[in-house]
Amino acid sequence: TIGRTGGGDDGSTSSLTTPVTSEASSSSLPGETVPSAAPTTAKPRRATTTTIAPGLGPLPLYFVEVDPRLAGIELSLIGLEQQHVLAELDLARQTLIRRDFGPFSADSGSIVVGADWVVVTGDMAGTGLVVHDDGSFERVDLGDGWQSFQQAGTDRFWRPRDSNGWGPATLFEQVDLTGRPTGAAIELPANSWPSESDPAGGQVVEAAGDLYSVDATSTSHLGSGDLIGISAVVMVTWDCDERLRCGLFVTDRQSGDVRRLDVDKLGDELIERLHNWTGAGGQTISPDGSLCAVMQISDDEPRLSLIDLTSGAVYELGDGRFLPVVTWSPDDRFIFLLGNVDNELDDGWGWGWGEGDLFAYDRQIGDVFPVLSEPVEWRAISIRPGAA
């Protein structure tokens, strides 16, 4: 199911000028076992206060201080601030651009990023907001307001045509960024549920306990079980065998081979999927298909973790007060995530649904660290497509 959350808009944006002093945290990556790198128990070091000066250009441009491990990497991160500001962080140039699109009830995690545009979802009126890189923006009907099923790697979306607002739609038409139909359509049977966009194309659909990939011309059976993560390379599910032994199963999408994954120290813990707020799939699994970001839950205490899809080793990134939104660098080395070192964003449910600081996990050294020398307040994160 697709989670939905709300949140008030206080009309403020983060200043990036508050100094932060904290203790250092580091860990190593010894072979098959992976240490906890939770910043909730060991605070990463912040650099000294940096004055962020506005630069020149048609939109406000700020110079920022990026952690040395990321400085020089040709990569742009897109974040959503306070429901009405899009921030673009260029790691190589160490600059930050903000685009304020005004009042809009955007939801946490609710952005879909293209080459020169961002779609913000979450509007109760049933429209998305298309924000262009030149700062212009417009409301466009691309979905049901909460979800936008992007056609992976394109500027096309699958828009429901027959949803009554209470149940899942069964007929989807493909539209472009202006909301104009292209002529392609997907028709689903009754009692099926469109889960998210398939990173390999089309939609992932749940029906009668099984998973399918459906596009305008074909349908393919993916497997069974509860979907934990999917990319164009692999699919991860929570399933049970004929003897009711349940656990994680990994499916190779090219060969169709399915194997059970023995997860280190699983015990009675539950493994749950990171909620997919926008319907855009693929961000929880690394580009090479080797790692999957999940929530591990024990005694109602959630922890954000990475699971090695070959060995079953677990990389613990932090507790459940991390926003359940992650994205990967194209080279598989870094996973970027939102969190809060001091756990001040708890909404009473044990989850941090507000804004979070920007962190990176370096899988080469097994360390979580803040991306910038001073904190940000983002509620969504994604990578700019085409980044090196």
Secondary structure, DSSP 8 states (H G I E B T S, - for coil): ----------S----S--------------TT------TTTS-----S-----B--SSS-EEE--B-TTTTT---EEEEEETTTEEEEEETTTTEEEEEE--S----TT-EEE-SSEEEE---TTS-EEEEETTS-EEEE--SSSS--EE-TTSS-EEEESS--SSS--SEEEEE-TTS-EEEEEEE--TTEEEEEE-TTSSEEEEETTEEEEE-SS-EEEEEESEEEEE-SSEEEEEEE-TT--EEEEEEETTT--EEEE--TT-TT-EEEE---SSS---SSB-TTS-EEEEEEEETTEEEEEEEETTT--EEEEEETTSEEEEEE-TTSSEEEEEE-TT-TT--SSSS--S-BEEEEEETTTTEEEESBSS---BSEEEE-TT--
